Amino acid sequence: MATVEEQVKEILLSILDVKPEEIVPTATLMDLNATSIDIVEILTAIQNTFDVNITEEEAQKIRTVGDAIDRLKAALAAKDAKA
């Protein structure tokens, strides 16, 4: 099974016109030339893939690939805690 990081990378590759080596934790979404529409698509894909909810407040704090992964892991932990 692919890791969270690998799955997020696949989502980014499917939406953005970037090379795999460009997707590193420190890369900002701006570095990857993500538009606001791309960001909405990315967040929707992450939420649908992992069956989690990332609030608008949390989403606004996402600046880098690493931020997205960290928020996703937090949402997954919260989901597991409720289960």
C-alpha positions in Angstrom: 0.0 0.0 0.0 1.3 3.4 -0.9 2.2 5.8 1.9 0.2 9.0 2.5 3.1 11.0 1.0 3.1 8.9 -2.1 -0.7 9.2 -2.5 -0.6 12.9 -2.1 2.2 13.1 -4.7 0.1 11.1 -7.1 -2.8 13.5 -6.6 -0.6 16.5 -7.2 0.8 14.9 -10.4 -2.6 14.1 -11.7 -3.8 17.8 -11.3 -0.6 19.9 -11.8 1.7 20.0 -14.8 4.9 19.3 -12.8 7.6 16.7 -12.7 7.7 14.1 -9.8 11.0 15.5 -8.6 9.4 18.9 -8.1 7.0 17.6 -5.5 9.0 17.8 -2.3 7.7 18.7 1.2 9.2 22.2 1.1 7.7 23.1 -2.3 5.0 25.7 -2.0 1.8 25.3 -4.0 2.9 28.6 -5.7 6.3 27.0 -6.6 4.2 24.3 -8.4 2.2 26.9 -10.2 -1.1 25.8 -8.6 -4.0 28.1 -9.3 -6.8 28.6 -6.8 -8.9 26.2 -8.9 -6.1 23.6 -8.8 -5.9 24.0 -5.0 -9.6 23.3 -4.7 -9.3 20.3 -6.9 -6.3 19.0 -4.8 -8.2 19.4 -1.5 -11.3 17.7 -3.0 -9.2 14.8 -4.3 -7.4 14.4 -0.9 -10.7 14.5 1.0 -12.3 12.0 -1.4 -9.3 9.7 -1.5 -8.9 9.5 2.2 -12.5 10.1 3.3 -11.6 13.0 5.6 -12.7 16.5 6.0 -10.3 19.4 5.9 -12.0 22.6 7.0 -11.7 25.8 5.2 -9.7 27.2 8.1 -7.3 24.3 7.9 -7.1 24.6 4.1 -6.1 28.2 4.3 -3.0 27.3 6.4 -1.7 24.9 3.6 1.2 26.6 1.9 3.5 23.7 1.1 3.3 20.1 0.1 4.5 19.2 3.6 1.7 21.3 5.1 -0.9 19.4 3.0 0.6 16.1 4.2 0.6 17.2 7.8 -3.0 18.4 7.7 -4.0 15.2 6.0 -2.3 13.1 8.7 -4.0 15.1 11.4 -7.4 14.6 9.8 -6.7 10.9 9.5 -5.6 10.7 13.2 -8.8 12.5 14.2 -10.9 10.1 12.1 -9.2 7.1 13.7 -9.7 8.5 17.1 -13.5 8.7 16.4 -13.7 5.2 15.1 
